[in-house]
């Protein structure tokens, strides 16, 4: 039984997400502090200062769409650990912050996967599984309407 590209992709996504879940408590890197600081900047400062704040060594240096994404996440982060949204030059190693960052990566991956999968279905039509079913049904239909099957049915009726 051949696996479709869609089901392979879903399985691959599930495996990657499972590995990310296993790494939840594994380590704490400066990337967490960088993203925590970006959450704090977008949450606590006016838009005009997002790209110009020098409180921390990690300034916001990504394109505006990403900054707005951080802004939206910062409003969710407020309910997880409001202290991580304080703009500071000091590190804030919070276990809840690490969990929040890893969870938002997994959720963002899932949303991106779903969007790309849906777009591909729209652009390229049906899933391969459905195409295989259609091809199988078409073969059966063409075999049942072939001349040899119609002649045998006519000879049996005579």
C-alpha positions as CSV (number, residue, x, y, z in Angstrom):
1,X,0.0,0.0,0.0
2,X,1.5,3.3,-1.2
3,X,1.4,6.2,1.3
4,X,0.2,9.5,-0.1
5,X,2.3,12.7,0.1
6,X,-0.4,14.2,2.4
7,X,-0.4,11.3,4.9
8,X,3.4,11.2,4.9
9,X,3.6,14.9,5.6
10,X,1.1,14.7,8.4
11,X,3.1,11.8,10.0
12,X,6.3,13.8,9.6
13,X,4.8,16.8,11.2
14,X,3.5,14.7,14.2
15,X,6.9,13.1,14.7
16,X,8.7,16.5,14.6
17,X,6.1,17.9,17.1
18,X,6.6,14.9,19.4
19,X,10.4,15.5,19.3
20,X,9.9,19.2,20.2
21,X,7.6,18.1,23.1
22,X,10.3,15.8,24.4
23,X,12.8,18.7,24.3
24,X,10.5,21.0,26.4
25,X,12.5,20.8,29.6
26,X,15.8,20.0,27.9
27,X,17.8,23.3,27.8
28,X,17.7,27.0,28.0
29,X,19.5,29.1,25.3
30,X,20.0,32.8,24.6
31,X,17.4,32.4,21.9
32,X,14.7,32.3,24.6
33,X,16.0,35.5,26.1
34,X,16.1,37.2,22.6
35,X,12.5,36.2,21.9
36,X,11.4,37.1,25.5
37,X,12.9,40.5,25.0
38,X,11.1,40.9,21.7
39,X,7.8,40.0,23.4
40,X,8.6,42.6,26.1
41,X,9.5,45.3,23.6
42,X,6.3,44.9,21.5
43,X,4.1,44.6,24.6
44,X,5.6,47.4,26.7
45,X,6.8,50.1,24.3
46,X,5.1,52.3,21.8
47,X,5.4,51.2,18.2
48,X,7.8,54.1,17.4
49,X,10.3,52.6,19.8
50,X,10.1,49.0,18.8
51,X,13.2,49.2,16.5
52,X,15.1,51.9,18.5
53,X,15.1,50.6,22.1
54,X,18.6,50.1,23.5
55,X,17.7,48.8,26.9
56,X,18.9,45.3,26.0
57,X,21.5,44.0,23.7
58,X,18.8,42.2,21.8
59,X,16.9,44.8,19.9
60,X,14.0,43.9,17.6
61,X,15.6,43.5,14.2
62,X,13.1,41.4,12.3
63,X,10.6,42.7,9.7
64,X,7.4,44.4,10.9
65,X,5.1,41.4,10.2
66,X,7.2,39.4,12.7
67,X,7.1,42.2,15.2
68,X,3.3,42.2,15.0
69,X,3.3,38.4,15.5
70,X,5.4,39.0,18.6
71,X,2.9,41.7,19.7
72,X,0.0,39.2,19.4
73,X,2.0,36.5,21.3
74,X,2.9,39.0,24.0
75,X,-0.8,39.4,24.9
76,X,-1.0,35.6,25.4
77,X,2.3,35.6,27.3
78,X,0.8,38.2,29.7
79,X,-1.5,35.4,31.0
80,X,1.4,32.9,31.3
81,X,4.0,35.1,33.1
82,X,3.6,38.9,33.0
83,X,7.1,39.4,34.4
84,X,8.7,38.1,31.2
85,X,7.2,41.2,29.4
86,X,9.3,43.7,31.3
87,X,12.0,45.3,29.1
88,X,15.2,44.7,30.9
89,X,18.9,44.3,30.2
90,X,19.0,41.3,32.6
91,X,18.2,37.8,31.7
92,X,14.9,36.4,32.9
93,X,15.3,32.6,33.0
94,X,11.7,31.5,33.6
95,X,10.6,27.9,33.2
96,X,7.1,29.1,32.3
97,X,8.6,31.4,29.7
98,X,10.5,28.5,28.1
99,X,7.3,26.4,28.1
100,X,5.5,29.3,26.5
101,X,8.1,29.7,23.8
102,X,8.2,26.1,22.9
103,X,4.5,25.7,22.9
104,X,4.0,28.7,20.6
105,X,6.6,27.3,18.2
106,X,4.7,24.0,18.0
107,X,1.3,25.8,17.6
108,X,2.7,28.1,15.0
109,X,4.2,25.1,13.1
110,X,0.8,23.5,13.2
111,X,-1.0,26.6,11.9
112,X,1.7,27.0,9.1
113,X,1.4,23.3,8.2
114,X,-2.4,23.5,8.0
115,X,-2.2,26.6,5.9
116,X,0.3,25.2,3.4
117,X,-1.5,21.8,3.3
118,X,-4.8,23.6,2.6
119,X,-3.2,25.8,0.0
120,X,-1.7,22.8,-1.8
121,X,-5.0,21.0,-1.8
122,X,-6.6,24.1,-3.4
123,X,-3.9,24.5,-6.0
124,X,-3.4,20.9,-6.9
125,X,-6.9,19.5,-6.3
126,X,-7.6,16.2,-4.6
127,X,-5.4,14.2,-2.3
128,X,-3.5,11.4,-3.9
129,X,-5.6,8.9,-1.9
130,X,-8.7,10.3,-3.6
131,X,-7.0,10.3,-7.0
132,X,-6.0,6.6,-6.5
133,X,-9.6,5.8,-5.6
134,X,-10.8,7.6,-8.8
135,X,-8.3,5.8,-11.0
136,X,-9.4,2.4,-9.5
137,X,-13.1,3.2,-10.0
138,X,-12.4,4.4,-13.6
139,X,-10.6,1.1,-14.4
140,X,-13.5,-0.9,-13.0
141,X,-16.0,1.2,-15.1
142,X,-14.0,0.9,-18.3
143,X,-13.6,-2.9,-17.8
144,X,-17.4,-3.3,-17.2
145,X,-18.2,-1.4,-20.4
146,X,-15.5,-3.0,-22.6
147,X,-16.7,-4.9,-25.8
148,X,-15.7,-8.3,-24.5
149,X,-17.8,-7.9,-21.4
150,X,-20.8,-6.6,-23.4
151,X,-20.6,-9.4,-25.9
152,X,-20.5,-12.0,-23.2
153,X,-23.5,-10.4,-21.5
154,X,-25.4,-10.3,-24.9
155,X,-24.6,-14.0,-25.6
156,X,-25.8,-15.0,-22.2
157,X,-29.1,-13.2,-22.8
158,X,-29.8,-15.0,-26.2
